[in-house]
């Protein structure tokens, strides 16, 4: 784990080479986004891009990322990526401006208090076991689709436990269309593209409306009953600020959609990548099986098992390092300032990428290697070097929720199954704002301890 202390120094700035007339760097960014972004540190610590008519800066150095995320009023939520996400998430906790964030964070923090986590984990464990109960030895599954179904069931159950069939609520299809739509809009940031009446744009708008109708109906049902069901929606309805005011239905809707997106898409991506990494590293998988056989003895994992599963936790951390689900984010500069000794105008978009940071060889030796044991040290990474959940005041409120779900799923599934991707078909990431793998198949083999 990196423990760098970065000295005070003037950071380098440059404009990325290879921009095209009118389009700038947009085609290169859209065609090979991960490789394009990962190559930017070679040009400077703060790199300027032209994305069509838009100018953007990419913070490539961890110290600049730390400053960017620590000064959340100067570098507010907004810009290329966040403005697109706000089309769906509204002013939920992940996308609201700094002026609204502190009130919302204080109101929502009790929903993620550690005392409530065992209750959520019990729901997670039930849904994980139930979703995988239909698997059979020798079956072939579409791994991302299977993980998406699993995380959909878990997230819906933890959000809407009072609904008699929470895990089967029709949110899967809508969220899938919405996620892909946001990703396309981020990767092709040209004005007006999203307003063209293409089939994809029509599906996006219809899915967004369907999701709004589902959440509005659930909010109305919960308000009518007025009972705390121990789930996230009950906590949202019961949240109060310092003046005793609750959240409006519109605010609750935005938070529900934010939790759905974070709980379904990001955790499904993490689990999907984990199975490919374990299959490619049989020695790590064998050690994982030994840990699980010793602790679980064939039963599903529970919340109280997690302290005894350190390798499982390190596998989650290392998967998030290699494939951070939210791999690129943006901020808007609210007032002219300097970053790393370089002037940045008000209104500018600044991008930062956890994927870029996590693949820097000066921060993580052999950065492309899957090595869960790099996390054995007790030292914490220097701020700005490891950021799958962000940093500072805007750090993801659901970090522990998400890592708990991932650890329980990996432990329960790997204790009973070996998942082997189909040979000869490399697993590739999607070209999207979410670092999910493209559909791939894998064979299931039941394990005998």
Secondary structure, 3 states (H helix, E strand, C coil): CCCCCCCCCCCCEEECCCCECCCECHHHHHHCHHHHHHCHHHCCCEEEEEECCEEEEEECCHHHHHHHHHCCCCEEECHHHHHHHHHHHCCCCCCCCHHHHHHHHHHHHHHHCHHHHHHHHHHHHHHHHHHHCCCCCCCEEEHHHHHHHHHHHHHHHHHCCCCCCHHHCCCHHHHHHHHHHHHHHHHCCCCCHHHCCCHHHHHHHHHHHHHHHHHHHHHHHHHHHCCCCCCHHHHHHHCCCCCCCCCCHHHHHHHHHHHHHHHHHHHHHHHHHHHHHHHHCHHHHHHHHHHHHHHHCCCCCCHHHHHHCHHHHHHHHHHHHHCCCECCEEEEECCCEEECCEEECCCCEEEECHHHHHCCCCCCCCCCCCCHHHHCCCCCCCCCCCCCCCCHHHCCCCHHHHHHHHHHHHHHHHHHEEEEECCCCCCCECCCCECCECCCEEEEEECCC
